[in-house]
Amino acid sequence: MVTKKKQANVEGKVVCTNKKAYHDYFIVDTIETGMVLQGPEIKSLRAGKANLKDGYANIKNGEMFLYNVHISHYLYATTSAAEPLRVRKLLLHRREINKLLGKIKEKGIALVPLKIYLKANGRAKLLLGLAKGKKQYDKRATLKERENELEMRRLNKGNRYSSDHE
């Protein structure tokens, strides 16, 4: 008998998320990539010491790189640690890079890191999003929509005789 795993089990431990990206961009599509890390960096990720706030990805010479992602020094490292903001190579197949290259050539599309997480096998993965910038009025509309949804949930929670329980 084959059982389906839940999405949370597939992802494993989430190290950090980029909440600002969800606020500033419409996320059109997502793709999972691997990262080339040095020894102490993976230990820092396991300790939850990363920041995606100003990060972005770009394709250079047929390879994809991650910029402005801060992974702190590992406190107990014996070797000299790498620069926290260094450029990191992302691991993708050639056809995936070519597909993304075609999409980011469109005006207003960027590659934004959304989440770093650890898989069950111990590998660190990065969830990249194809993002299209939001205008200020789009941001306000999204906030208003979220507040309305929260208010409706709050009202339904207080009402024991709502249609959800029938």
LINBELBEL-V264915 format. One record per residue. N is the residue number from 1. RES is the residue in one small letter. PHI is phi in whole degrees, -180 to 180 (none if undefined). OMEGA is omega as a letter, one per 20 degrees, with the letter a starting at -180 (* if undefined). D_CENTER is the distance of its C-alpha to the mean C-alpha in Angstrom with 2 decimals. Layout:
n=N res=RES phi=PHI omega=OMEGA d_center=D_CENTER
n=N res=RES phi=PHI omega=OMEGA d_center=D_CENTER
This chain:
n=1 res=m phi=none omega=a d_center=32.94
n=2 res=v phi=-94 omega=r d_center=29.30
n=3 res=t phi=-110 omega=r d_center=26.83
n=4 res=k phi=-86 omega=r d_center=23.40
n=5 res=k phi=-86 omega=r d_center=20.58
n=6 res=k phi=-75 omega=a d_center=18.40
n=7 res=q phi=-59 omega=a d_center=14.67
n=8 res=a phi=-63 omega=r d_center=14.21
n=9 res=n phi=-71 omega=r d_center=16.56
n=10 res=v phi=-68 omega=a d_center=14.89
n=11 res=e phi=-73 omega=a d_center=11.57
n=12 res=g phi=83 omega=a d_center=13.63
n=13 res=k phi=-85 omega=r d_center=12.82
n=14 res=v phi=-81 omega=a d_center=9.50
n=15 res=v phi=-83 omega=r d_center=9.82
n=16 res=c phi=-158 omega=r d_center=7.73
n=17 res=t phi=-125 omega=a d_center=5.48
n=18 res=n phi=-106 omega=a d_center=5.87
n=19 res=k phi=-67 omega=a d_center=8.68
n=20 res=k phi=-65 omega=r d_center=10.48
n=21 res=a phi=-64 omega=r d_center=8.49
n=22 res=y phi=-69 omega=r d_center=9.47
n=23 res=h phi=-81 omega=a d_center=12.84
n=24 res=d phi=-92 omega=a d_center=13.51
n=25 res=y phi=-135 omega=r d_center=12.48
n=26 res=f phi=-87 omega=r d_center=13.23
n=27 res=i phi=-89 omega=a d_center=10.51
n=28 res=v phi=-81 omega=a d_center=13.01
n=29 res=d phi=-153 omega=r d_center=11.47
n=30 res=t phi=-128 omega=r d_center=8.56
n=31 res=i phi=-146 omega=r d_center=9.30
n=32 res=e phi=-92 omega=r d_center=8.89
n=33 res=t phi=-129 omega=r d_center=10.24
n=34 res=g phi=-93 omega=r d_center=12.13
n=35 res=m phi=-128 omega=r d_center=12.77
n=36 res=v phi=-90 omega=a d_center=16.30
n=37 res=l phi=-121 omega=r d_center=16.82
n=38 res=q phi=-93 omega=a d_center=20.14
n=39 res=g phi=-49 omega=a d_center=21.71
n=40 res=p phi=-68 omega=a d_center=21.18
n=41 res=e phi=-68 omega=r d_center=17.50
n=42 res=i phi=-67 omega=r d_center=16.64
n=43 res=k phi=-69 omega=r d_center=18.91
n=44 res=s phi=-65 omega=r d_center=17.19
n=45 res=l phi=-65 omega=r d_center=13.84
n=46 res=r phi=-63 omega=r d_center=15.97
n=47 res=a phi=-85 omega=r d_center=17.38
n=48 res=g phi=83 omega=a d_center=14.11
n=49 res=k phi=-101 omega=r d_center=14.82
n=50 res=a phi=-146 omega=a d_center=11.76
n=51 res=n phi=-142 omega=a d_center=10.60
n=52 res=l phi=-103 omega=a d_center=7.89
n=53 res=k phi=-51 omega=a d_center=10.09
n=54 res=d phi=-106 omega=a d_center=11.95
n=55 res=g phi=-78 omega=r d_center=10.07
n=56 res=y phi=-156 omega=r d_center=10.52
n=57 res=a phi=-118 omega=a d_center=11.49
n=58 res=n phi=-147 omega=r d_center=15.04
n=59 res=i phi=-102 omega=a d_center=17.56
n=60 res=k phi=-137 omega=a d_center=20.72
n=61 res=n phi=55 omega=r d_center=23.72
n=62 res=g phi=77 omega=r d_center=22.06
n=63 res=e phi=-125 omega=a d_center=19.29
n=64 res=m phi=-105 omega=a d_center=15.68
n=65 res=f phi=-128 omega=r d_center=14.82
n=66 res=l phi=-111 omega=a d_center=12.10
n=67 res=y phi=-117 omega=r d_center=13.69
n=68 res=n phi=58 omega=r d_center=13.78
n=69 res=v phi=-102 omega=a d_center=11.35
n=70 res=h phi=-95 omega=r d_center=13.64
n=71 res=i phi=-117 omega=a d_center=14.35
n=72 res=s phi=-64 omega=r d_center=17.60
n=73 res=h phi=-65 omega=r d_center=20.81
n=74 res=y phi=-80 omega=a d_center=21.69
n=75 res=l phi=-60 omega=a d_center=24.71
n=76 res=y phi=-100 omega=a d_center=26.84
n=77 res=a phi=-72 omega=r d_center=26.37
n=78 res=t phi=-93 omega=r d_center=29.78
n=79 res=t phi=-89 omega=r d_center=28.90
n=80 res=s phi=-70 omega=a d_center=27.87
n=81 res=a phi=-78 omega=r d_center=24.13
n=82 res=a phi=-76 omega=r d_center=22.18
n=83 res=e phi=-62 omega=a d_center=21.28
n=84 res=p phi=-62 omega=a d_center=18.17
n=85 res=l phi=-102 omega=a d_center=16.97
n=86 res=r phi=-66 omega=r d_center=18.13
n=87 res=v phi=-77 omega=a d_center=16.89
n=88 res=r phi=-116 omega=r d_center=15.21
n=89 res=k phi=-80 omega=r d_center=15.84
n=90 res=l phi=-104 omega=a d_center=13.38
n=91 res=l phi=-101 omega=r d_center=15.12
n=92 res=l phi=-140 omega=r d_center=15.65
n=93 res=h phi=-73 omega=a d_center=18.93
n=94 res=r phi=-57 omega=a d_center=21.12
n=95 res=r phi=-67 omega=r d_center=21.22
n=96 res=e phi=-69 omega=r d_center=17.44
n=97 res=i phi=-65 omega=r d_center=17.57
n=98 res=n phi=-64 omega=r d_center=20.61
n=99 res=k phi=-64 omega=r d_center=19.15
n=100 res=l phi=-68 omega=r d_center=16.20
n=101 res=l phi=-61 omega=r d_center=18.89
n=102 res=g phi=-64 omega=a d_center=20.92
n=103 res=k phi=-75 omega=a d_center=18.28
n=104 res=i phi=-80 omega=r d_center=17.29
n=105 res=k phi=-74 omega=r d_center=21.02
n=106 res=e phi=-66 omega=a d_center=21.24
n=107 res=k phi=-70 omega=r d_center=21.68
n=108 res=g phi=85 omega=r d_center=18.86
n=109 res=i phi=-103 omega=r d_center=15.94
n=110 res=a phi=-133 omega=r d_center=13.27
n=111 res=l phi=-101 omega=a d_center=10.34
n=112 res=v phi=-121 omega=r d_center=7.49
n=113 res=p phi=-72 omega=a d_center=4.47
n=114 res=l phi=-104 omega=a d_center=1.76
n=115 res=k phi=-159 omega=r d_center=2.33
n=116 res=i phi=-113 omega=r d_center=5.72
n=117 res=y phi=-144 omega=r d_center=8.42
n=118 res=l phi=-106 omega=r d_center=12.05
n=119 res=k phi=-76 omega=a d_center=13.87
n=120 res=a phi=-63 omega=a d_center=17.42
n=121 res=n phi=-84 omega=r d_center=18.93
n=122 res=g phi=92 omega=a d_center=17.43
n=123 res=r phi=-81 omega=r d_center=15.20
n=124 res=a phi=-88 omega=r d_center=11.93
n=125 res=k phi=-123 omega=r d_center=9.23
n=126 res=l phi=-120 omega=r d_center=6.10
n=127 res=l phi=-96 omega=r d_center=4.24
n=128 res=l phi=-97 omega=r d_center=5.53
n=129 res=g phi=-118 omega=r d_center=6.92
n=130 res=l phi=-81 omega=a d_center=10.64
n=131 res=a phi=-118 omega=r d_center=11.33
n=132 res=k phi=-119 omega=a d_center=14.84
n=133 res=g phi=-61 omega=r d_center=16.00
n=134 res=k phi=-95 omega=r d_center=17.53
n=135 res=k phi=-85 omega=a d_center=21.03
n=136 res=q phi=-61 omega=a d_center=22.20
n=137 res=y phi=-69 omega=r d_center=23.98
n=138 res=d phi=-67 omega=r d_center=20.94
n=139 res=k phi=-65 omega=r d_center=19.13
n=140 res=r phi=-64 omega=r d_center=22.34
n=141 res=a phi=-64 omega=r d_center=22.67
n=142 res=t phi=-64 omega=r d_center=19.25
n=143 res=l phi=-63 omega=a d_center=20.20
n=144 res=k phi=-64 omega=r d_center=23.63
n=145 res=e phi=-62 omega=r d_center=22.48
n=146 res=r phi=-65 omega=r d_center=20.32
n=147 res=e phi=-65 omega=r d_center=23.38
n=148 res=n phi=-64 omega=r d_center=25.70
n=149 res=e phi=-63 omega=r d_center=23.76
n=150 res=l phi=-64 omega=r d_center=23.77
n=151 res=e phi=-64 omega=r d_center=27.47
n=152 res=m phi=-64 omega=r d_center=28.31
n=153 res=r phi=-63 omega=r d_center=26.76
n=154 res=r phi=-64 omega=r d_center=28.71
n=155 res=l phi=-67 omega=r d_center=31.87
n=156 res=n phi=-68 omega=r d_center=31.58
n=157 res=k phi=-67 omega=a d_center=31.03
n=158 res=g phi=-76 omega=a d_center=34.26
n=159 res=n phi=-94 omega=a d_center=36.19
n=160 res=r phi=-72 omega=a d_center=37.32
n=161 res=y phi=-106 omega=r d_center=39.13
n=162 res=s phi=-75 omega=a d_center=36.39
n=163 res=s phi=-70 omega=a d_center=36.20
n=164 res=d phi=-68 omega=a d_center=33.20
n=165 res=h phi=-95 omega=a d_center=35.55
n=166 res=e phi=-82 omega=* d_center=38.32
